[in-house]
Amino acid sequence: MDIQALNFNLAATSFLNHLQIERGLAANSIAAYRRDLAKFALFLEEKSLSEVDPETIAQFEASLRKAKLSVASINRVDSTLRSFFKHLQQEYGFADPTLEIAPKKSARRLPKALTISQIVSMIDAAQRDGQPHVFRHSYATHLLDGGADIRVVQELLGHASVTTTQIYTLITIDKVRESYSMAHPRAK
């Protein structure tokens, strides 16, 4: 296909089909790529893909900053463009104008933690409702789901024997089996 004749909509459709069919991305991921490409298409207006150069990419990034997008959002859009133009390069021999794009550093935010008084309130509420075991059970199950070592969970719960703690792994294994059967095409 002639590079000059490759319009944005055709290129975007080719790329999104590639993501869906060849890479097997989830619908939400493809929708995010589609939104990012739509932003870029609006920015380009009448400019053809063959006219896009590193300066165009820099101007697009500047427009995103002006629109008050976060650094993380701009990095995601940049990632979309890098993937998009890499696809065009591989499929159509297109020159990649994104080679100079480097991800920007974003401020790392610490996760929010509950205060001691909030934790105490939660424990008190669980005890008033007669559910301290449910609270404890949920805690252990979530630790194991998150990849915690069973011996660490045993110690945190104060179990004398690891076999007592292994009860929680059965729930985790059931969850894995359920996820597997829902996601694997031949599991049914």
Residue frames as a rotation matrix with the C-alpha (Angstrom) as fourth column:
MET 1
0.580 0.814 0.000 0.00
0.814 -0.580 0.000 0.00
0.000 0.000 -1.000 0.00
ASP 2
-0.080 -0.544 0.835 1.21
0.477 -0.757 -0.447 3.50
0.875 0.363 0.320 -0.88
ILE 3
-0.530 -0.217 -0.820 2.24
0.848 -0.169 -0.503 5.30
-0.029 -0.961 0.274 2.30
GLN 4
-0.986 0.162 0.026 0.77
-0.157 -0.979 0.126 8.56
0.046 0.120 0.992 1.01
ALA 5
-0.361 0.910 -0.205 -2.61
-0.341 0.076 0.937 6.86
0.868 0.408 0.283 0.51
LEU 6
-0.403 0.177 -0.898 -2.72
0.721 0.666 -0.192 5.43
0.564 -0.725 -0.395 4.03
ASN 7
-0.031 0.450 0.893 -5.29
-0.299 -0.856 0.421 7.54
0.954 -0.254 0.161 5.84
PHE 8
-0.656 -0.310 0.688 -5.54
-0.703 -0.083 -0.707 7.77
0.276 -0.947 -0.163 9.60
ASN 9
0.241 0.852 0.466 -8.80
-0.934 0.333 -0.126 5.81
-0.262 -0.405 0.876 9.95
LEU 10
0.755 -0.032 -0.655 -7.48
-0.335 0.840 -0.427 2.89
0.564 0.542 0.623 7.89
ALA 11
-0.290 -0.951 -0.106 -4.22
-0.240 0.180 -0.954 2.88
0.926 -0.251 -0.281 9.86
ALA 12
-0.497 0.165 0.852 -6.05
-0.867 -0.135 -0.479 3.06
0.036 -0.977 0.210 13.21
THR 13
0.619 0.785 0.036 -8.39
-0.783 0.620 -0.053 0.23
-0.064 0.005 0.998 12.22
SER 14
0.447 -0.558 -0.699 -5.43
-0.172 0.714 -0.679 -1.92
0.878 0.424 0.223 11.15
PHE 15
-0.591 -0.738 0.325 -3.68
-0.406 -0.076 -0.911 -1.22
0.697 -0.670 -0.255 14.46
LEU 16
-0.221 0.590 0.777 -6.74
-0.959 0.014 -0.283 -1.88
-0.177 -0.807 0.563 16.63
ASN 17
0.787 0.458 -0.414 -7.43
-0.556 0.817 -0.153 -5.14
0.268 0.351 0.897 14.75
HIS 18
-0.001 -0.895 -0.446 -3.82
-0.160 0.441 -0.883 -6.14
0.987 0.071 -0.144 15.35
LEU 19
-0.665 -0.238 0.708 -4.24
-0.688 -0.172 -0.705 -5.48
0.289 -0.956 -0.049 19.09
GLN 20
0.189 0.861 0.472 -7.46
-0.935 0.304 -0.180 -7.47
-0.299 -0.407 0.863 19.26
ILE 21
0.887 0.283 -0.365 -6.71
-0.423 0.816 -0.395 -10.39
0.186 0.505 0.843 16.97
GLU 22
0.366 -0.833 -0.415 -2.96
0.031 0.457 -0.889 -10.89
0.930 0.313 0.193 17.10
ARG 23
-0.667 -0.670 0.325 -2.16
-0.267 -0.193 -0.944 -9.65
0.695 -0.717 -0.050 20.58
GLY 24
-0.178 0.691 -0.701 -5.47
0.599 0.641 0.480 -10.68
0.781 -0.334 -0.528 22.18
LEU 25
-0.969 -0.203 0.144 -5.88
0.027 -0.661 -0.750 -7.55
0.247 -0.723 0.646 24.29
ALA 26
-0.473 0.818 -0.328 -8.96
0.780 0.216 -0.587 -7.05
-0.409 -0.533 -0.741 26.43
ALA 27
0.188 0.687 0.702 -11.83
0.892 -0.419 0.172 -4.87
0.412 0.593 -0.691 25.23
ASN 28
0.874 0.138 -0.466 -11.06
0.385 -0.782 0.490 -2.18
-0.297 -0.607 -0.737 27.85
SER 29
-0.085 -0.979 -0.184 -7.43
0.376 -0.202 0.904 -1.98
-0.923 0.008 0.386 26.71
ILE 30
-0.501 -0.046 0.864 -8.48
0.865 -0.022 0.501 -1.64
-0.004 0.999 0.051 23.09
ALA 31
0.604 0.776 0.182 -10.98
0.752 -0.630 0.193 1.06
0.264 0.021 -0.964 24.07
ALA 32
0.584 -0.474 -0.659 -8.16
0.265 -0.656 0.707 2.99
-0.767 -0.588 -0.258 25.79
TYR 33
-0.539 -0.775 0.330 -5.98
0.543 -0.020 0.840 2.72
-0.644 0.632 0.431 22.66
ARG 34
-0.115 0.597 0.794 -8.95
0.953 -0.160 0.258 3.88
0.281 0.786 -0.551 20.55
ARG 35
0.830 0.434 -0.351 -9.48
0.537 -0.793 0.289 6.94
-0.153 -0.428 -0.891 22.80
ASP 36
0.123 -0.879 -0.461 -5.79
0.236 -0.425 0.874 7.85
-0.964 -0.216 0.155 22.61
LEU 37
-0.644 -0.348 0.681 -5.79
0.706 0.072 0.704 7.55
-0.294 0.935 0.200 18.82
ALA 38
0.340 0.844 0.414 -8.96
0.905 -0.414 0.100 9.69
0.256 0.341 -0.905 18.63
LYS 39
0.678 -0.190 -0.710 -7.17
0.293 -0.816 0.498 12.46
-0.674 -0.546 -0.498 20.58
PHE 40
-0.400 -0.916 -0.026 -4.28
0.260 -0.141 0.955 12.28
-0.879 0.375 0.295 18.16
ALA 41
-0.386 0.343 0.856 -6.61
0.922 0.114 0.370 12.29
0.029 0.932 -0.360 15.13
LEU 42
0.728 0.674 -0.128 -8.36
0.683 -0.728 0.052 15.44
-0.058 -0.125 -0.990 16.43
PHE 43
0.342 -0.698 -0.629 -4.99
0.106 -0.637 0.764 17.09
-0.934 -0.328 -0.144 16.92
LEU 44
-0.573 -0.650 0.499 -3.85
0.521 0.181 0.834 16.21
-0.632 0.738 0.235 13.39
GLU 45
0.110 0.750 -0.652 -6.99
-0.334 -0.590 -0.735 17.67
-0.936 0.299 0.186 11.80
GLU 46
0.907 0.295 -0.299 -6.22
-0.350 0.135 -0.927 17.60
-0.233 0.946 0.226 8.06
LYS 47
-0.002 -0.991 -0.133 -2.55
-0.983 -0.022 0.181 16.61
-0.182 0.131 -0.975 8.38
SER 48
0.684 0.208 -0.699 -1.77
-0.452 0.873 -0.183 13.25
0.572 0.442 0.691 6.75
LEU 49
0.935 -0.329 0.134 0.12
0.102 0.610 0.786 10.48
-0.340 -0.721 0.604 8.51
SER 50
0.428 -0.816 0.388 3.04
0.867 0.249 -0.431 10.89
0.256 0.521 0.814 6.11
GLU 51
0.252 -0.295 0.922 3.45
0.016 -0.951 -0.309 14.48
0.968 0.093 -0.235 7.41
VAL 52
0.982 0.121 0.147 3.79
-0.145 -0.025 0.989 13.42
0.124 -0.992 -0.007 11.06
ASP 53
0.129 -0.987 -0.095 7.32
0.122 0.111 -0.986 14.01
0.984 0.116 0.135 12.31
PRO 54
-0.342 -0.309 -0.887 8.97
0.871 0.250 -0.423 14.26
0.352 -0.918 0.184 15.76
GLU 55
-0.990 -0.004 0.144 8.00
-0.034 -0.966 -0.258 17.95
0.140 -0.260 0.955 15.92
THR 56
-0.205 0.977 -0.054 4.33
-0.461 -0.048 0.886 17.02
0.863 0.206 0.461 15.40
ILE 57
0.155 0.194 -0.969 4.60
0.601 0.760 0.248 14.53
0.784 -0.621 0.002 18.26
ALA 58
-0.735 -0.499 -0.458 6.20
0.668 -0.423 -0.612 17.18
0.112 -0.756 0.644 20.51
GLN 59
-0.817 0.496 0.293 3.42
-0.430 -0.863 0.265 19.66
0.385 0.090 0.919 19.66
PHE 60
0.102 0.869 -0.484 0.80
-0.106 0.493 0.864 17.01
0.989 -0.037 0.143 20.43
GLU 61
-0.161 -0.247 -0.955 2.41
0.869 0.423 -0.256 16.34
0.467 -0.872 0.147 23.83
ALA 62
-0.977 -0.211 -0.007 2.40
0.196 -0.893 -0.405 20.09
0.079 -0.398 0.914 24.52
SER 63
-0.418 0.896 0.152 -1.32
-0.534 -0.377 0.756 20.21
0.735 0.235 0.636 23.70
LEU 64
0.212 0.453 -0.866 -1.94
0.418 0.759 0.499 17.38
0.883 -0.468 -0.028 26.18
ARG 65
-0.577 -0.484 -0.658 -0.02
0.805 -0.205 -0.556 19.26
0.134 -0.851 0.508 28.89
LYS 66
-0.930 0.268 0.253 -2.01
-0.245 -0.962 0.119 22.41
0.275 0.049 0.960 28.08
ALA 67
-0.013 0.972 -0.234 -5.22
-0.361 0.214 0.908 20.36
0.933 0.096 0.348 28.46
LYS 68
-0.045 -0.111 0.993 -3.98
-0.987 -0.147 -0.061 19.55
0.153 -0.983 -0.103 32.01
LEU 69
0.771 0.195 -0.606 -3.53
-0.179 0.980 0.088 15.80
0.611 0.040 0.791 31.47
SER 70
0.761 -0.517 0.393 -1.39
-0.393 0.115 0.912 14.16
-0.517 -0.848 -0.116 34.14
VAL 71
-0.178 -0.919 -0.352 2.12
-0.961 0.085 0.264 12.94
-0.212 0.385 -0.898 33.34
ALA 72
-0.590 -0.002 0.807 0.87
-0.105 0.992 -0.074 9.35
-0.800 -0.128 -0.586 33.68
SER 73
0.491 0.843 0.219 -1.92
0.204 0.133 -0.970 10.00
-0.847 0.521 -0.107 31.13
ILE 74
0.603 -0.359 -0.713 0.50
-0.763 -0.520 -0.384 11.64
-0.233 0.775 -0.587 28.70
ASN 75
-0.516 -0.827 0.225 2.88
-0.741 0.562 0.366 8.69
-0.429 0.022 -0.903 29.10
ARG 76
-0.199 0.525 0.827 0.03
0.204 0.848 -0.489 6.31
-0.959 0.071 -0.276 28.28
VAL 77
0.828 0.489 -0.275 -0.88
-0.112 -0.337 -0.935 8.30
-0.550 0.805 -0.224 25.14
ASP 78
0.171 -0.864 -0.474 2.81
-0.966 -0.241 0.091 8.35
-0.193 0.442 -0.876 24.14
SER 79
-0.580 -0.345 0.738 2.93
-0.333 0.927 0.171 4.59
-0.743 -0.147 -0.653 24.62
THR 80
0.391 0.807 0.443 -0.09
0.271 0.359 -0.893 4.22
-0.880 0.469 -0.078 22.35
LEU 81
0.808 -0.095 -0.581 1.58
-0.524 -0.566 -0.636 6.35
-0.269 0.819 -0.507 19.68
ARG 82
-0.281 -0.959 0.022 4.84
-0.880 0.267 0.393 4.39
-0.383 0.091 -0.919 19.92
SER 83
-0.427 0.197 0.883 2.94
0.101 0.980 -0.170 1.12
-0.899 0.017 -0.438 19.47
PHE 84
0.651 0.758 -0.044 0.81
0.111 -0.152 -0.982 2.60
-0.751 0.634 -0.183 16.67
PHE 85
0.622 -0.452 -0.639 3.76
-0.770 -0.499 -0.398 3.88
-0.139 0.740 -0.658 14.64
LYS 86
-0.506 -0.748 0.429 5.78
-0.640 0.660 0.394 0.71
-0.577 -0.075 -0.813 15.29
HIS 87
0.015 0.622 0.783 2.84
0.315 0.740 -0.594 -1.24
-0.949 0.255 -0.185 13.82
LEU 88
0.881 0.342 -0.328 2.74
-0.151 -0.454 -0.878 1.09
-0.449 0.823 -0.349 10.80
GLN 89
0.077 -0.939 -0.335 6.48
-0.953 -0.168 0.250 0.68
-0.291 0.300 -0.908 10.34
GLN 90
-0.610 -0.331 0.720 6.24
-0.274 0.941 0.200 -3.13
-0.744 -0.075 -0.664 10.43
GLU 91
0.083 0.776 0.626 3.12
0.481 0.518 -0.707 -3.41
-0.873 0.360 -0.330 8.28
TYR 92
0.872 0.412 0.265 3.60
0.441 -0.424 -0.791 -0.57
-0.213 0.807 -0.551 5.79
GLY 93
0.015 -0.961 0.277 7.27
0.979 -0.042 -0.198 0.44
0.202 0.274 0.940 5.99
PHE 94
0.759 0.421 0.497 6.24
0.314 -0.905 0.288 3.72
0.570 -0.062 -0.819 7.58
ALA 95
-0.402 -0.878 0.259 8.91
0.183 -0.355 -0.917 6.00
0.897 -0.321 0.303 9.13
ASP 96
0.275 0.490 -0.827 8.48
0.873 0.233 0.429 6.06
0.403 -0.840 -0.363 12.91
PRO 97
0.043 -0.240 0.970 8.31
0.006 -0.971 -0.240 9.65
0.999 0.016 -0.040 14.24
THR 98
0.853 0.406 0.328 8.08
-0.311 -0.110 0.944 8.50
0.420 -0.907 0.032 17.86
LEU 99
0.420 -0.741 -0.525 11.65
0.587 0.662 -0.465 7.22
0.692 -0.112 0.713 18.23
GLU 100
-0.553 -0.671 0.494 12.60
0.113 -0.648 -0.753 10.35
0.826 -0.360 0.434 20.18
ILE 101
0.378 0.755 0.536 9.72
-0.542 -0.289 0.789 10.04
0.751 -0.589 0.299 22.67
ALA 102
-0.693 -0.531 -0.488 10.95
0.150 0.556 -0.818 9.16
0.705 -0.640 -0.306 26.13
PRO 103
0.309 0.838 -0.449 8.54
0.688 0.129 0.714 8.53
0.657 -0.530 -0.537 29.03
LYS 104
-0.045 -0.234 0.971 8.39
-0.400 -0.887 -0.232 11.46
0.916 -0.399 -0.053 31.44
LYS 105
-0.806 -0.247 -0.537 9.07
0.390 0.460 -0.798 10.92
0.444 -0.853 -0.274 35.12
SER 106
0.192 0.893 0.407 5.92
-0.085 -0.398 0.913 11.18
0.978 -0.210 -0.001 37.19
ALA 107
-0.399 -0.275 0.875 5.84
-0.844 -0.263 -0.467 11.91
0.358 -0.925 -0.127 40.88
ARG 108
-0.507 0.188 -0.841 5.51
0.219 0.972 0.086 8.67
0.834 -0.141 -0.534 42.79
ARG 109
-0.013 0.593 0.805 2.68
-0.830 -0.456 0.322 8.79
0.558 -0.664 0.498 45.25
LEU 110
-0.957 -0.263 0.122 2.68
-0.279 0.725 -0.629 6.59
0.077 -0.636 -0.768 48.30
PRO 111
-0.349 0.882 -0.316 -0.41
0.356 0.437 0.826 4.44
0.867 0.176 -0.467 48.73
LYS 112
-0.096 0.411 0.907 -2.84
-0.753 -0.625 0.204 5.76
0.651 -0.664 0.369 51.30
ALA 113
-0.690 -0.149 -0.708 -2.80
0.306 0.827 -0.472 3.91
0.656 -0.542 -0.525 54.59
LEU 114
0.488 0.872 -0.030 -5.49
0.293 -0.131 0.947 3.73
0.822 -0.471 -0.320 57.22
THR 115
-0.182 -0.483 0.856 -4.76
-0.716 -0.532 -0.452 5.50
0.675 -0.695 -0.249 60.49
ILE 116
-0.943 -0.198 -0.270 -4.49
0.046 0.722 -0.690 3.48
0.331 -0.663 -0.672 63.68
SER 117
-0.669 0.738 0.082 -7.82
-0.381 -0.246 -0.892 4.91
-0.638 -0.628 0.445 64.85
GLN 118
0.018 0.671 -0.741 -9.51
-0.998 0.059 0.030 3.85
0.064 0.739 0.670 61.57
ILE 119
-0.453 -0.255 -0.854 -8.17
-0.313 0.943 -0.115 0.32
0.834 0.216 -0.507 61.98
VAL 120
-0.994 0.106 -0.016 -9.27
0.045 0.279 -0.959 0.19
-0.098 -0.954 -0.282 65.62
SER 121
-0.357 0.917 -0.177 -12.75
-0.771 -0.396 -0.498 1.43
-0.527 -0.042 0.849 64.58
MET 122
-0.024 0.314 -0.949 -12.99
-0.837 0.513 0.191 -1.30
0.547 0.799 0.250 61.95
ILE 123
-0.741 -0.304 -0.599 -11.95
0.023 0.879 -0.476 -3.97
0.671 -0.366 -0.644 64.45
ASP 124
-0.885 0.456 0.095 -14.39
-0.194 -0.176 -0.965 -2.63
-0.423 -0.872 0.245 67.04
ALA 125
-0.117 0.875 -0.471 -17.21
-0.975 -0.190 -0.112 -2.65
-0.187 0.446 0.875 64.47
ALA 126
-0.224 -0.030 -0.974 -16.37
-0.510 0.855 0.091 -6.23
0.830 0.518 -0.206 63.50
GLN 127
-0.941 -0.162 -0.297 -16.40
0.157 0.571 -0.806 -7.28
0.300 -0.805 -0.512 67.15
ARG 128
-0.642 0.766 0.034 -19.73
-0.542 -0.422 -0.727 -5.51
-0.542 -0.486 0.685 67.82
ASP 129
0.135 0.698 -0.703 -21.22
-0.983 0.181 -0.010 -7.29
0.121 0.693 0.711 64.85
GLY 130
0.482 0.005 0.876 -19.85
-0.429 0.873 0.231 -10.57
-0.764 -0.488 0.423 66.16
GLN 131
0.998 -0.051 0.035 -17.67
0.053 0.419 -0.906 -10.96
0.031 0.907 0.421 63.07
PRO 132
0.429 -0.902 -0.048 -14.03
-0.735 -0.380 0.562 -10.85
-0.525 -0.206 -0.826 64.26
HIS 133
-0.033 -0.441 0.897 -13.41
0.187 0.879 0.439 -14.25
-0.982 0.182 0.053 62.68
VAL 134
0.714 0.338 0.613 -14.66
0.655 -0.015 -0.755 -12.99
-0.246 0.941 -0.232 59.29
PHE 135
0.891 -0.437 -0.120 -12.30
-0.449 -0.888 -0.098 -10.01
-0.064 0.142 -0.988 59.56
ARG 136
0.098 -0.890 0.445 -9.38
-0.603 0.303 0.738 -12.31
-0.792 -0.340 -0.507 60.45
HIS 137
0.169 0.071 0.983 -10.32
0.503 0.851 -0.148 -14.82
-0.847 0.520 0.108 57.74
SER 138
0.944 0.222 0.242 -10.53
0.323 -0.484 -0.813 -12.07
-0.064 0.846 -0.529 55.10
TYR 139
0.625 -0.776 -0.080 -7.16
-0.707 -0.607 0.364 -10.70
-0.331 -0.171 -0.928 56.20
ALA 140
-0.106 -0.693 0.713 -5.47
-0.237 0.714 0.658 -14.08
-0.966 -0.099 -0.240 55.83
THR 141
0.389 0.344 0.855 -7.12
0.675 0.524 -0.519 -14.87
-0.627 0.779 -0.029 52.51
HIS 142
1.000 0.003 0.008 -6.16
0.008 -0.767 -0.642 -11.50
0.004 0.642 -0.767 51.00
LEU 143
0.318 -0.946 0.065 -2.57
-0.726 -0.199 0.658 -11.88
-0.609 -0.256 -0.750 52.18
LEU 144
-0.187 -0.370 0.910 -2.31
0.185 0.897 0.402 -15.27
-0.965 0.243 -0.099 50.49
ASP 145
0.689 0.490 0.533 -4.05
0.628 -0.036 -0.778 -13.98
-0.362 0.871 -0.333 47.34
GLY 146
0.920 -0.355 -0.164 -1.46
-0.386 -0.891 -0.238 -11.23
-0.061 0.282 -0.957 47.25
GLY 147
0.535 -0.726 -0.433 1.37
-0.089 0.461 -0.883 -13.77
0.840 0.510 0.182 47.29
ALA 148
0.223 -0.458 0.861 2.32
-0.961 -0.253 0.114 -13.77
0.166 -0.852 -0.496 50.99
ASP 149
-0.587 -0.517 -0.623 4.24
-0.351 0.856 -0.379 -16.81
0.730 -0.003 -0.684 52.20
ILE 150
0.382 0.829 -0.409 2.05
0.006 0.440 0.898 -19.21
0.924 -0.345 0.163 54.19
ARG 151
-0.074 -0.488 -0.870 4.59
0.906 0.331 -0.263 -19.32
0.417 -0.807 0.418 57.05
VAL 152
-0.936 -0.218 0.275 4.41
0.128 -0.942 -0.311 -15.52
0.327 -0.255 0.910 57.38
VAL 153
-0.161 0.961 0.223 0.60
-0.524 -0.275 0.806 -15.67
0.836 0.013 0.548 57.49
GLN 154
0.315 0.211 -0.925 0.82
0.507 0.787 0.352 -18.48
0.802 -0.580 0.141 60.07
GLU 155
-0.572 -0.633 -0.521 3.00
0.787 -0.246 -0.566 -16.32
0.230 -0.734 0.639 62.29
LEU 156
-0.849 0.283 0.446 0.80
-0.247 -0.959 0.139 -13.23
0.467 0.008 0.884 61.86
LEU 157
0.143 0.987 -0.078 -2.30
-0.457 0.136 0.879 -15.21
0.878 -0.090 0.470 62.83
GLY 158
-0.250 -0.332 0.910 -0.53
-0.968 0.077 -0.238 -16.92
0.009 -0.940 -0.340 65.71
HIS 159
0.800 0.520 -0.299 -1.30
-0.536 0.844 0.033 -20.44
0.269 0.134 0.954 64.51
ALA 160
0.286 -0.687 0.668 0.79
-0.594 0.419 0.686 -23.14
-0.752 -0.593 -0.288 66.16
SER 161
-0.219 -0.297 0.929 0.57
0.414 0.834 0.364 -25.38
-0.884 0.464 -0.060 63.11
VAL 162
-0.810 -0.133 -0.571 0.81
-0.422 -0.545 0.725 -24.51
-0.407 0.828 0.385 59.42
THR 163
-0.827 0.548 0.125 -2.00
0.529 0.684 0.502 -26.99
0.190 0.481 -0.856 58.71
THR 164
-0.046 0.814 -0.579 -4.42
0.748 -0.356 -0.560 -24.62
-0.662 -0.459 -0.593 60.43
THR 165
-0.214 -0.126 -0.969 -3.28
-0.308 -0.932 0.189 -21.82
-0.927 0.339 0.161 58.12
GLN 166
-0.964 -0.243 0.106 -3.54
0.006 0.381 0.924 -24.05
-0.265 0.892 -0.366 55.04
ILE 167
-0.154 0.979 0.132 -7.34
0.777 0.203 -0.596 -23.84
-0.611 0.011 -0.792 55.28
TYR 168
0.323 0.257 -0.911 -7.02
-0.132 -0.941 -0.313 -20.36
-0.937 0.221 -0.270 53.77
THR 169
-0.680 -0.635 -0.366 -5.04
-0.469 -0.007 0.883 -21.69
-0.563 0.773 -0.293 50.81
LEU 170
-0.587 0.537 0.606 -8.02
0.667 0.745 -0.014 -23.84
-0.459 0.395 -0.796 49.78
ILE 171
0.498 0.766 -0.405 -10.02
0.414 -0.621 -0.665 -20.68
-0.762 0.164 -0.627 49.18
THR 172
0.046 -0.593 -0.804 -7.13
-0.606 -0.657 0.449 -19.22
-0.794 0.467 -0.390 47.19
ILE 173
-0.873 -0.362 0.325 -6.84
-0.021 0.695 0.718 -22.41
-0.486 0.621 -0.615 45.10
ASP 174
-0.085 0.926 0.368 -10.59
0.815 0.277 -0.509 -22.37
-0.573 0.257 -0.779 44.45
LYS 175
0.543 0.250 -0.801 -10.27
-0.081 -0.934 -0.347 -18.77
-0.836 0.254 -0.487 43.30
VAL 176
-0.470 -0.788 -0.397 -7.42
-0.587 -0.057 0.808 -19.73
-0.659 0.613 -0.436 40.94
ARG 177
-0.751 0.237 0.616 -9.46
0.473 0.845 0.251 -22.61
-0.461 0.480 -0.747 39.52
GLU 178
0.325 0.940 -0.107 -12.45
0.641 -0.302 -0.705 -20.32
-0.695 0.160 -0.701 38.99
SER 179
0.316 -0.292 -0.903 -10.32
-0.479 -0.870 0.114 -17.68
-0.819 0.396 -0.415 37.26
TYR 180
-0.751 -0.653 0.095 -8.69
-0.302 0.468 0.831 -20.34
-0.587 0.596 -0.549 35.09
SER 181
-0.492 0.614 0.617 -11.98
0.725 0.681 -0.099 -21.86
-0.481 0.398 -0.781 34.00
MET 182
0.563 0.708 -0.426 -13.40
0.364 -0.675 -0.642 -18.43
-0.742 0.206 -0.638 33.15
ALA 183
0.344 -0.502 -0.794 -10.33
-0.614 -0.760 0.214 -17.28
-0.710 0.414 -0.570 31.20
HIS 184
-0.695 -0.701 0.159 -9.01
-0.358 0.529 0.769 -20.38
-0.623 0.478 -0.619 29.46
PRO 185
-0.214 0.667 -0.714 -10.86
-0.977 -0.144 0.158 -21.19
0.003 0.731 0.682 26.22
ARG 186
-0.171 0.120 -0.978 -10.53
-0.388 0.904 0.178 -24.97
0.906 0.410 -0.108 26.63
ALA 187
-0.913 -0.234 0.334 -11.20
-0.381 0.199 -0.903 -25.18
0.144 -0.952 -0.271 30.36
LYS 188
-0.178 0.946 0.270 -14.90
-0.904 -0.049 -0.424 -25.90
-0.388 -0.320 0.864 29.91
